[in-house]
Amino acid sequence: MSDTNETAVRQNVRSWLEANWDPNLGLIEWRNKLIDSGWGAPHWPSQWHGRDLPVGMVPIVDEELERIGAVGVAKMGIRTLAAATILAHGSDLHKKRFLRRILTGEDTWCQLFSEPGSGSDLAGALTKAELRGNVWVINGQKVWTTSAHHADYGLLLARSDFDVTKHKGLSYFIIDMQQPGVEVVPLRQMNGHASFNQVFLTDAKVEPEFMVEHEGDGWSVATTTLMHERRGADALRRHHQAPIRPERIYQELAEEVCVALEPYKWYPQRAGRADLLIPRAQETGRIDDPIVRQEIAKVLIMQKCAEWAARRARAAHEHGRPQGPEGSIGKLASSNVARAANLVHTLISGADAMLSGEDSPMGGIIGEILVSTPAVSIAGGTDEIQKNIISERVLKMPKEPRLDTDRPFREVPKNALS
C-alpha cells in the first residue's frame, strides 16, 4: 500500500470521526454507528461490516481513534477468536447472526476445547455430538474454559463419529451457553484466582445450522482458532484501561472492561514480570551482585528476542499472510521468558519468595508470579506441542511416531471412558 493510500485512509477516517464522534452516546449506540461506517473493522469484507482494507491499515485507523479519544469496537476476550473463525469458516447465517454483536460487545464467548482426559491432545476429545432427529445433542465435559460463567455462546469441538480416525471424527459447533444442560463450575487456582471453569454438557442442544463447516471438519476449523489464539498470545498482556472521564460512553466502557478483564488480571504475573526485575534488585540491594545482574541481563535479552518474534507475527498478519508457525515460536519464547524471570525473582527475593499474600514481597506480587508462571507453558497448547509444530513445520523434521492416527478412534486407548 503506497503512502498516498495510507494518507487517504488516515484522512478519511479522521474526517468521519470528527463529524460523528460523540462521547455522550451509549456504548452500543456508538459502536453500531462505527460498524455501519466500516471503520470498526476496516480489514473485514465490506459485506460484513468492513471496508476490504489490508490488515496493515488497521493500526492507522486505531491511531485516529486514539487521537480523538474515540472508543473502538469490542476486541477483548474470546470474541476475537470467534470472529476470526466465523469469518474464515462460518456460513452467511453465522456471519449475519454473530459478527455485529461480537463487534458491539453485546455477546460474550468462550472456547470449549480442552477436556480432563485428553490434555494437550486436543484431537482426542471425547465430548460426544449425536444427531437425534434434526438436532445435535451434546454430552461431555470441558475444562480450563475462561469466561464460561458469563458467556452467551461457546466455540465447541465435539466428536461426531467414533468410527473414523481421531482427527476426522471431530465437528465444530456454536453452542448457546445459556440453555438448560450447560452447567458451569469455577476452578480455584493455586494463585487464588478462579479464571477458569469446568463445563458439564448434559443433553445440550445445537441446531444443525450452527455446525461450522461440515461434519468431520472440526479439526481444520479448530486449527484456525488455535492459530489466531497463539498469534495473539501477547495481546492480553497489554494494558487495557478505560479513560477516567464523566461522559456516558466512558462510564459504560469502564464497566465492560472490568467484567471482560476480570479473568485476566493475573496474566501479567504469569508472564513473569520481567519489568520488575531491575526495580526489585535495586530495592533489595541485589543489584550489586554480579551474578544477579548477569541473570537479569539474560532475561531482558530473551524478552527482547521474544518481542521481535511477536512483531514478526504481527507484521505477517498486517500484510495478510496466512496463519503460520510463527505463533508457536512466539508462544514458546514467552514461556521461556516467564520461567527465566521466575527463577531470577527467586534469586533476588531468596526465602521471602516462598511467602504468599501480603507477607510476600510487593504485597503478594512476587508470590503470585512464582505460582502463576507455570500456566503460560500450558495454556493455548503446551510447550511440547509448540516444539512439535516448530520441528515439523519450520525445520521440516519427520513427525514423531504415532499409534493413534491410523485406526478408528473407538479402538484407540484413552485416559477416560468414551
Salt bridges, closest charged atoms under 4 A:
GLU18 OE2 - ARG67 NH2 3.42
ASP36 OD1 - ARG100 NH2 2.62
ASP62 OD1 - LYS75 NZ 3.41
GLU63 OE1 - ARG10 NH2 2.94
GLU64 OE2 - ARG10 NH1 2.93
GLU64 OE1 - ARG14 NE 2.76
GLU64 OE1 - ARG67 NE 2.95
GLU106 OE2 - ARG101 NH1 3.35
ASP107 OD2 - ARG101 NE 3.01
GLU115 OE2 - LYS142 NZ 2.83
ASP121 OD2 - LYS166 NZ 2.82
GLU130 OE1 - ARG132 NH2 3.32
ASP163 OD1 - ARG410 NE 2.86
ASP203 OD1 - ARG132 NH1 3.70
GLU213 OE2 - HIS89 ND1 3.04
ASP217 OD2 - HIS214 ND1 3.42
ASP234 OD2 - ARG238 NH2 3.20
ASP234 OD2 - ARG314 NH1 2.68
GLU247 OE2 - ARG245 NH2 2.88
GLU252 OE2 - ARG248 NE 2.79
GLU256 OE2 - ARG31 NH1 2.68
GLU262 OE2 - LYS265 NZ 2.92
ASP275 OD1 - ARG273 NE 2.92
GLU283 OE2 - ARG280 NH1 2.97
ASP289 OD2 - ARG286 NH2 3.17
GLU295 OE2 - LYS298 NZ 3.19
GLU307 OE1 - LYS304 NZ 3.37
GLU307 OE2 - ARG311 NH2 2.60
GLU326 OE2 - ARG231 NH2 2.10
GLU368 OE1 - HIS193 NE2 3.14
ASP383 OD2 - ARG339 NH1 2.64
ASP404 OD2 - LYS166 NZ 2.62
ASP404 OD2 - ARG402 NH2 3.14
